[in-house]
Amino acid sequence: MIVGIGVDILCVSRIEAIVRRGSRFTSRFSRRILSDREISYFGSTVSTQEEAKQAKYLATRWCLKEAVYKAAYPRQILRWSDVTITKIGPKPTMDVRWGPGLEGAQAHVSLSHDGGMLAGAVVVEKS
């Protein structure tokens, strides 16, 4: 049974502007929106790369997390740290810490990008 569908569209330049402001702003923003696993990966790998790759990493997570929040609401109000986005192979995957009523749910993820725009879609399904 489909619990919800969420979509988010993001102009990547919004995140690029944060990254361009410097490492202090990037660090503060990343701690706000990333899960512990994502923060660890970002700090050890992505933060040493050029600004465009940092912005892409953060923008992708922002967009997909916004989409899953919309799909789960009102059954669950997620926190940023409840969701971890990983990329194994060509497609992102999502690990979500579901609360009561959504235990065992699955989040199906799709991400598209063109020019400076990202579009994320998430379908939350529960047996």
ZALUM-448274 format. One record per atom (N, C-alpha, C): atom name; x, y, z; residue number from 0; residue in one letter. Coordinates in steps of 0.05 Angstrom, whole numbers. Layout:
<atoms>
+-------+--------+--------+--------+-----+---------+
: atomo :     px :     py :     pz : num : residuo :
+-------+--------+--------+--------+-----+---------+
:    CA :      X :      Y :      Z : NUM :       a :
...
+-------+--------+--------+--------+-----+---------+
</atoms>
This chain:
<atoms>
+-------+--------+--------+--------+-----+---------+
: atomo :     px :     py :     pz : num : residuo :
+-------+--------+--------+--------+-----+---------+
:     N :     17 :    -23 :      0 :   0 :       m :
:    CA :      0 :      0 :      0 :   0 :       m :
:     C :     18 :     25 :      0 :   0 :       m :
:     N :     11 :     43 :    -17 :   1 :       i :
:    CA :     26 :     68 :    -18 :   1 :       i :
:     C :     17 :     87 :      4 :   1 :       i :
:     N :     35 :     95 :     21 :   2 :       v :
:    CA :     30 :    112 :     44 :   2 :       v :
:     C :     30 :    142 :     35 :   2 :       v :
:     N :     48 :    148 :     17 :   3 :       g :
:    CA :     50 :    176 :      8 :   3 :       g :
:     C :     70 :    180 :    -14 :   3 :       g :
:     N :     67 :    202 :    -28 :   4 :       i :
:    CA :     85 :    209 :    -50 :   4 :       i :
:     C :     95 :    237 :    -44 :   4 :       i :
:     N :    121 :    241 :    -47 :   5 :       g :
:    CA :    132 :    268 :    -42 :   5 :       g :
:     C :    150 :    276 :    -65 :   5 :       g :
:     N :    150 :    301 :    -72 :   6 :       v :
:    CA :    166 :    312 :    -94 :   6 :       v :
:     C :    179 :    338 :    -84 :   6 :       v :
:     N :    204 :    342 :    -92 :   7 :       d :
:    CA :    216 :    368 :    -85 :   7 :       d :
:     C :    233 :    376 :   -109 :   7 :       d :
:     N :    234 :    402 :   -115 :   8 :       i :
:    CA :    250 :    414 :   -136 :   8 :       i :
:     C :    268 :    434 :   -122 :   8 :       i :
:     N :    294 :    434 :   -130 :   9 :       l :
:    CA :    313 :    451 :   -117 :   9 :       l :
:     C :    331 :    464 :   -138 :   9 :       l :
:     N :    335 :    490 :   -135 :  10 :       c :
:    CA :    355 :    504 :   -151 :  10 :       c :
:     C :    382 :    501 :   -137 :  10 :       c :
:     N :    400 :    487 :   -149 :  11 :       v :
:    CA :    426 :    480 :   -136 :  11 :       v :
:     C :    441 :    506 :   -128 :  11 :       v :
:     N :    437 :    527 :   -142 :  12 :       s :
:    CA :    452 :    552 :   -136 :  12 :       s :
:     C :    446 :    561 :   -107 :  12 :       s :
:     N :    423 :    554 :    -96 :  13 :       r :
:    CA :    417 :    561 :    -68 :  13 :       r :
:     C :    438 :    548 :    -49 :  13 :       r :
:     N :    444 :    523 :    -55 :  14 :       i :
:    CA :    464 :    509 :    -38 :  14 :       i :
:     C :    492 :    518 :    -45 :  14 :       i :
:     N :    497 :    523 :    -70 :  15 :       e :
:    CA :    524 :    533 :    -78 :  15 :       e :
:     C :    530 :    559 :    -64 :  15 :       e :
:     N :    510 :    576 :    -60 :  16 :       a :
:    CA :    514 :    602 :    -46 :  16 :       a :
:     C :    523 :    597 :    -17 :  16 :       a :
:     N :    512 :    577 :     -4 :  17 :       i :
:    CA :    521 :    570 :     23 :  17 :       i :
:     C :    550 :    561 :     23 :  17 :       i :
:     N :    556 :    543 :      5 :  18 :       v :
:    CA :    584 :    532 :      3 :  18 :       v :
:     C :    604 :    554 :     -3 :  18 :       v :
:     N :    597 :    572 :    -21 :  19 :       r :
:    CA :    615 :    594 :    -28 :  19 :       r :
:     C :    620 :    613 :     -4 :  19 :       r :
:     N :    602 :    614 :     15 :  20 :       r :
:    CA :    606 :    631 :     38 :  20 :       r :
:     C :    629 :    622 :     56 :  20 :       r :
:     N :    638 :    597 :     53 :  21 :       g :
:    CA :    661 :    588 :     68 :  21 :       g :
:     C :    655 :    563 :     84 :  21 :       g :
:     N :    677 :    552 :     94 :  22 :       s :
:    CA :    675 :    526 :    109 :  22 :       s :
:     C :    658 :    528 :    134 :  22 :       s :
:     N :    658 :    550 :    147 :  23 :       r :
:    CA :    642 :    552 :    172 :  23 :       r :
:     C :    613 :    549 :    166 :  23 :       r :
:     N :    603 :    562 :    144 :  24 :       f :
:    CA :    575 :    560 :    137 :  24 :       f :
:     C :    569 :    533 :    126 :  24 :       f :
:     N :    587 :    521 :    110 :  25 :       t :
:    CA :    583 :    495 :     99 :  25 :       t :
:     C :    581 :    474 :    122 :  25 :       t :
:     N :    599 :    477 :    141 :  26 :       s :
:    CA :    599 :    458 :    164 :  26 :       s :
:     C :    573 :    460 :    180 :  26 :       s :
:     N :    565 :    484 :    185 :  27 :       r :
:    CA :    540 :    488 :    200 :  27 :       r :
:     C :    516 :    477 :    185 :  27 :       r :
:     N :    514 :    482 :    160 :  28 :       f :
:    CA :    492 :    473 :    143 :  28 :       f :
:     C :    493 :    442 :    142 :  28 :       f :
:     N :    516 :    430 :    138 :  29 :       s :
:    CA :    518 :    401 :    136 :  29 :       s :
:     C :    510 :    388 :    162 :  29 :       s :
:     N :    518 :    399 :    185 :  30 :       r :
:    CA :    510 :    387 :    211 :  30 :       r :
:     C :    480 :    389 :    215 :  30 :       r :
:     N :    467 :    409 :    203 :  31 :       r :
:    CA :    439 :    413 :    206 :  31 :       r :
:     C :    423 :    392 :    190 :  31 :       r :
:     N :    431 :    386 :    165 :  32 :       i :
:    CA :    415 :    370 :    147 :  32 :       i :
:     C :    424 :    341 :    144 :  32 :       i :
:     N :    448 :    335 :    152 :  33 :       l :
:    CA :    459 :    308 :    147 :  33 :       l :
:     C :    456 :    290 :    172 :  33 :       l :
:     N :    453 :    264 :    167 :  34 :       s :
:    CA :    453 :    244 :    188 :  34 :       s :
:     C :    482 :    240 :    197 :  34 :       s :
:     N :    486 :    226 :    219 :  35 :       d :
:    CA :    513 :    221 :    229 :  35 :       d :
:     C :    530 :    207 :    208 :  35 :       d :
:     N :    519 :    187 :    195 :  36 :       r :
:    CA :    535 :    173 :    174 :  36 :       r :
:     C :    542 :    192 :    151 :  36 :       r :
:     N :    523 :    209 :    143 :  37 :       e :
:    CA :    529 :    228 :    121 :  37 :       e :
:     C :    549 :    248 :    130 :  37 :       e :
:     N :    548 :    258 :    154 :  38 :       i :
:    CA :    567 :    277 :    164 :  38 :       i :
:     C :    595 :    265 :    164 :  38 :       i :
:     N :    597 :    240 :    173 :  39 :       s :
:    CA :    623 :    227 :    173 :  39 :       s :
:     C :    635 :    225 :    144 :  39 :       s :
:     N :    618 :    216 :    125 :  40 :       y :
:    CA :    627 :    214 :     98 :  40 :       y :
:     C :    634 :    241 :     86 :  40 :       y :
:     N :    617 :    261 :     91 :  41 :       f :
:    CA :    622 :    288 :     81 :  41 :       f :
:     C :    648 :    299 :     92 :  41 :       f :
:     N :    652 :    296 :    118 :  42 :       g :
:    CA :    676 :    307 :    130 :  42 :       g :
:     C :    702 :    293 :    121 :  42 :       g :
:     N :    701 :    267 :    116 :  43 :       s :
:    CA :    725 :    253 :    108 :  43 :       s :
:     C :    730 :    252 :     78 :  43 :       s :
:     N :    709 :    257 :     62 :  44 :       t :
:    CA :    713 :    254 :     33 :  44 :       t :
:     C :    704 :    278 :     18 :  44 :       t :
:     N :    680 :    287 :     20 :  45 :       v :
:    CA :    669 :    308 :      3 :  45 :       v :
:     C :    679 :    335 :     10 :  45 :       v :
:     N :    683 :    341 :     35 :  46 :       s :
:    CA :    691 :    368 :     43 :  46 :       s :
:     C :    718 :    377 :     33 :  46 :       s :
:     N :    735 :    357 :     25 :  47 :       t :
:    CA :    761 :    363 :     14 :  47 :       t :
:     C :    760 :    368 :    -16 :  47 :       t :
:     N :    737 :    364 :    -29 :  48 :       q :
:    CA :    734 :    367 :    -58 :  48 :       q :
:     C :    726 :    396 :    -64 :  48 :       q :
:     N :    725 :    402 :    -90 :  49 :       e :
:    CA :    718 :    430 :    -98 :  49 :       e :
:     C :    689 :    436 :    -90 :  49 :       e :
:     N :    683 :    462 :    -89 :  50 :       e :
:    CA :    657 :    472 :    -80 :  50 :       e :
:     C :    634 :    460 :    -95 :  50 :       e :
:     N :    637 :    456 :   -121 :  51 :       a :
:    CA :    614 :    445 :   -137 :  51 :       a :
:     C :    606 :    417 :   -128 :  51 :       a :
:     N :    626 :    401 :   -121 :  52 :       k :
:    CA :    619 :    373 :   -112 :  52 :       k :
:     C :    607 :    374 :    -84 :  52 :       k :
:     N :    617 :    392 :    -67 :  53 :       q :
:    CA :    605 :    395 :    -40 :  53 :       q :
:     C :    575 :    404 :    -43 :  53 :       q :
:     N :    570 :    423 :    -60 :  54 :       a :
:    CA :    543 :    433 :    -64 :  54 :       a :
:     C :    525 :    411 :    -76 :  54 :       a :
:     N :    535 :    396 :    -94 :  55 :       k :
:    CA :    519 :    374 :   -106 :  55 :       k :
:     C :    512 :    353 :    -85 :  55 :       k :
:     N :    531 :    346 :    -68 :  56 :       y :
:    CA :    526 :    326 :    -47 :  56 :       y :
:     C :    504 :    337 :    -28 :  56 :       y :
:     N :    507 :    361 :    -19 :  57 :       l :
:    CA :    488 :    373 :      0 :  57 :       l :
:     C :    461 :    377 :    -13 :  57 :       l :
:     N :    460 :    387 :    -38 :  58 :       a :
:    CA :    435 :    392 :    -52 :  58 :       a :
:     C :    419 :    367 :    -57 :  58 :       a :
:     N :    433 :    345 :    -64 :  59 :       t :
:    CA :    420 :    320 :    -69 :  59 :       t :
:     C :    406 :    311 :    -43 :  59 :       t :
:     N :    420 :    312 :    -21 :  60 :       r :
:    CA :    408 :    303 :      4 :  60 :       r :
:     C :    385 :    321 :     13 :  60 :       r :
:     N :    388 :    347 :     10 :  61 :       w :
:    CA :    366 :    366 :     17 :  61 :       w :
:     C :    341 :    359 :      1 :  61 :       w :
:     N :    344 :    356 :    -26 :  62 :       c :
:    CA :    322 :    351 :    -43 :  62 :       c :
:     C :    308 :    325 :    -37 :  62 :       c :
:     N :    323 :    303 :    -33 :  63 :       l :
:    CA :    310 :    277 :    -28 :  63 :       l :
:     C :    298 :    276 :      0 :  63 :       l :
:     N :    310 :    289 :     19 :  64 :       k :
:    CA :    299 :    289 :     46 :  64 :       k :
:     C :    273 :    306 :     47 :  64 :       k :
:     N :    273 :    328 :     33 :  65 :       e :
:    CA :    248 :    343 :     31 :  65 :       e :
:     C :    226 :    326 :     19 :  65 :       e :
:     N :    232 :    311 :     -1 :  66 :       a :
:    CA :    212 :    294 :    -15 :  66 :       a :
:     C :    202 :    273 :      4 :  66 :       a :
:     N :    219 :    259 :     19 :  67 :       v :
:    CA :    210 :    238 :     37 :  67 :       v :
:     C :    194 :    250 :     60 :  67 :       v :
:     N :    201 :    274 :     69 :  68 :       y :
:    CA :    185 :    286 :     90 :  68 :       y :
:     C :    156 :    291 :     81 :  68 :       y :
:     N :    154 :    300 :     56 :  69 :       k :
:    CA :    127 :    305 :     45 :  69 :       k :
:     C :    112 :    279 :     41 :  69 :       k :
:     N :    126 :    257 :     34 :  70 :       a :
:    CA :    113 :    231 :     30 :  70 :       a :
:     C :    103 :    219 :     57 :  70 :       a :
:     N :    119 :    224 :     78 :  71 :       a :
:    CA :    112 :    211 :    104 :  71 :       a :
:     C :     92 :    228 :    120 :  71 :       a :
:     N :     90 :    253 :    115 :  72 :       y :
:    CA :     72 :    271 :    130 :  72 :       y :
:     C :     43 :    265 :    122 :  72 :       y :
:     N :     24 :    264 :    140 :  73 :       p :
:    CA :     25 :    270 :    168 :  73 :       p :
:     C :     29 :    246 :    186 :  73 :       p :
:     N :     33 :    222 :    175 :  74 :       r :
:    CA :     36 :    198 :    191 :  74 :       r :
:     C :     61 :    200 :    208 :  74 :       r :
:     N :     82 :    213 :    198 :  75 :       q :
:    CA :    106 :    216 :    214 :  75 :       q :
:     C :    119 :    243 :    206 :  75 :       q :
:     N :    128 :    257 :    226 :  76 :       i :
:    CA :    144 :    282 :    221 :  76 :       i :
:     C :    173 :    274 :    225 :  76 :       i :
:     N :    187 :    273 :    203 :  77 :       l :
:    CA :    215 :    264 :    204 :  77 :       l :
:     C :    233 :    287 :    212 :  77 :       l :
:     N :    256 :    280 :    223 :  78 :       r :
:    CA :    278 :    299 :    228 :  78 :       r :
:     C :    299 :    294 :    207 :  78 :       r :
:     N :    315 :    314 :    201 :  79 :       w :
:    CA :    336 :    311 :    181 :  79 :       w :
:     C :    353 :    287 :    187 :  79 :       w :
:     N :    360 :    282 :    212 :  80 :       s :
:    CA :    378 :    260 :    220 :  80 :       s :
:     C :    364 :    233 :    218 :  80 :       s :
:     N :    338 :    232 :    214 :  81 :       d :
:    CA :    324 :    206 :    211 :  81 :       d :
:     C :    328 :    193 :    184 :  81 :       d :
:     N :    339 :    208 :    165 :  82 :       v :
:    CA :    342 :    199 :    138 :  82 :       v :
:     C :    371 :    200 :    129 :  82 :       v :
:     N :    380 :    177 :    118 :  83 :       t :
:    CA :    407 :    176 :    107 :  83 :       t :
:     C :    406 :    168 :     77 :  83 :       t :
:     N :    418 :    184 :     61 :  84 :       i :
:    CA :    419 :    179 :     32 :  84 :       i :
:     C :    446 :    168 :     25 :  84 :       i :
:     N :    446 :    145 :     11 :  85 :       t :
:    CA :    471 :    133 :      2 :  85 :       t :
:     C :    469 :    128 :    -28 :  85 :       t :
:     N :    491 :    126 :    -41 :  86 :       k :
:    CA :    491 :    120 :    -70 :  86 :       k :
:     C :    509 :     96 :    -74 :  86 :       k :
:     N :    496 :     74 :    -80 :  87 :       i :
:    CA :    511 :     50 :    -87 :  87 :       i :
:     C :    502 :     43 :   -116 :  87 :       i :
:     N :    520 :     46 :   -134 :  88 :       g :
:    CA :    513 :     43 :   -162 :  88 :       g :
:     C :    501 :     69 :   -173 :  88 :       g :
:     N :    484 :     66 :   -193 :  89 :       p :
:    CA :    475 :     90 :   -207 :  89 :       p :
:     C :    452 :    105 :   -193 :  89 :       p :
:     N :    439 :     93 :   -173 :  90 :       k :
:    CA :    415 :    104 :   -162 :  90 :       k :
:     C :    418 :    108 :   -132 :  90 :       k :
:     N :    408 :    131 :   -121 :  91 :       p :
:    CA :    410 :    135 :    -92 :  91 :       p :
:     C :    390 :    117 :    -78 :  91 :       p :
:     N :    397 :    110 :    -53 :  92 :       t :
:    CA :    380 :     94 :    -36 :  92 :       t :
:     C :    376 :    110 :    -10 :  92 :       t :
:     N :    355 :    103 :      4 :  93 :       m :
:    CA :    348 :    118 :     28 :  93 :       m :
:     C :    343 :     99 :     52 :  93 :       m :
:     N :    357 :    104 :     74 :  94 :       d :
:    CA :    351 :     91 :     99 :  94 :       d :
:     C :    336 :    110 :    117 :  94 :       d :
:     N :    313 :    102 :    126 :  95 :       v :
:    CA :    296 :    120 :    143 :  95 :       v :
:     C :    291 :    106 :    170 :  95 :       v :
:     N :    294 :    122 :    191 :  96 :       r :
:    CA :    286 :    113 :    218 :  96 :       r :
:     C :    257 :    119 :    221 :  96 :       r :
:     N :    241 :     98 :    215 :  97 :       w :
:    CA :    211 :    102 :    217 :  97 :       w :
:     C :    202 :    100 :    245 :  97 :       w :
:     N :    181 :    115 :    251 :  98 :       g :
:    CA :    169 :    115 :    277 :  98 :       g :
:     C :    145 :     96 :    278 :  98 :       g :
:     N :    130 :     96 :    300 :  99 :       p :
:    CA :    107 :     79 :    303 :  99 :       p :
:     C :     87 :     83 :    280 :  99 :       p :
:     N :     77 :     61 :    270 : 100 :       g :
:    CA :     58 :     63 :    248 : 100 :       g :
:     C :     70 :     60 :    220 : 100 :       g :
:     N :     96 :     67 :    218 : 101 :       l :
:    CA :    109 :     64 :    192 : 101 :       l :
:     C :    133 :     44 :    193 : 101 :       l :
:     N :    135 :     29 :    215 : 102 :       e :
:    CA :    157 :     10 :    217 : 102 :       e :
:     C :    156 :     -9 :    193 : 102 :       e :
:     N :    179 :    -15 :    181 : 103 :       g :
:    CA :    180 :    -33 :    159 : 103 :       g :
:     C :    173 :    -20 :    132 : 103 :       g :
:     N :    167 :      6 :    132 : 104 :       a :
:    CA :    160 :     19 :    107 : 104 :       a :
:     C :    185 :     21 :     89 : 104 :       a :
:     N :    181 :     23 :     64 : 105 :       q :
:    CA :    203 :     27 :     45 : 105 :       q :
:     C :    200 :     53 :     30 : 105 :       q :
:     N :    222 :     66 :     25 : 106 :       a :
:    CA :    222 :     91 :     10 : 106 :       a :
:     C :    235 :     86 :    -17 : 106 :       a :
:     N :    220 :     89 :    -38 : 107 :       h :
:    CA :    230 :     86 :    -66 : 107 :       h :
:     C :    238 :    114 :    -76 : 107 :       h :
:     N :    262 :    117 :    -85 : 108 :       v :
:    CA :    274 :    143 :    -91 : 108 :       v :
:     C :    280 :    146 :   -120 : 108 :       v :
:     N :    275 :    170 :   -130 : 109 :       s :
:    CA :    284 :    177 :   -157 : 109 :       s :
:     C :    294 :    206 :   -157 : 109 :       s :
:     N :    316 :    211 :   -171 : 110 :       l :
:    CA :    328 :    238 :   -172 : 110 :       l :
:     C :    335 :    244 :   -201 : 110 :       l :
:     N :    328 :    268 :   -209 : 111 :       s :
:    CA :    335 :    277 :   -236 : 111 :       s :
:     C :    347 :    305 :   -234 : 111 :       s :
:     N :    365 :    310 :   -252 : 112 :       h :
:    CA :    378 :    337 :   -252 : 112 :       h :
:     C :    381 :    346 :   -281 : 112 :       h :
:     N :    378 :    372 :   -285 : 113 :       d :
:    CA :    382 :    385 :   -310 : 113 :       d :
:     C :    391 :    413 :   -306 : 113 :       d :
:     N :    413 :    420 :   -318 : 114 :       g :
:    CA :    423 :    447 :   -313 : 114 :       g :
:     C :    428 :    451 :   -283 : 114 :       g :
:     N :    417 :    472 :   -272 : 115 :       g :
:    CA :    421 :    477 :   -244 : 115 :       g :
:     C :    398 :    469 :   -226 : 115 :       g :
:     N :    382 :    451 :   -236 : 116 :       m :
:    CA :    358 :    442 :   -221 : 116 :       m :
:     C :    360 :    413 :   -214 : 116 :       m :
:     N :    349 :    406 :   -190 : 117 :       l :
:    CA :    346 :    378 :   -181 : 117 :       l :
:     C :    317 :    374 :   -176 : 117 :       l :
:     N :    307 :    350 :   -183 : 118 :       a :
:    CA :    280 :    342 :   -177 : 118 :       a :
:     C :    282 :    314 :   -163 : 118 :       a :
:     N :    271 :    312 :   -139 : 119 :       g :
:    CA :    271 :    287 :   -125 : 119 :       g :
:     C :    242 :    278 :   -120 : 119 :       g :
:     N :    238 :    252 :   -123 : 120 :       a :
:    CA :    212 :    240 :   -118 : 120 :       a :
:     C :    216 :    216 :   -100 : 120 :       a :
:     N :    197 :    213 :    -81 : 121 :       v :
:    CA :    198 :    190 :    -62 : 121 :       v :
:     C :    170 :    179 :    -59 : 121 :       v :
:     N :    168 :    153 :    -61 : 122 :       v :
:    CA :    143 :    139 :    -56 : 122 :       v :
:     C :    148 :    122 :    -31 : 122 :       v :
:     N :    132 :    126 :    -10 : 123 :       v :
:    CA :    134 :    110 :     14 : 123 :       v :
:     C :    112 :     88 :     12 : 123 :       v :
:     N :    122 :     64 :     16 : 124 :       e :
:    CA :    104 :     40 :     14 : 124 :       e :
:     C :    106 :     23 :     39 : 124 :       e :
:     N :     84 :     13 :     47 : 125 :       k :
:    CA :     83 :     -5 :     71 : 125 :       k :
:     C :     65 :    -28 :     65 : 125 :       k :
:     N :     75 :    -52 :     72 : 126 :       s :
:    CA :     59 :    -76 :     67 : 126 :       s :
:     C :     34 :    -77 :     85 : 126 :       s :
+-------+--------+--------+--------+-----+---------+
</atoms>
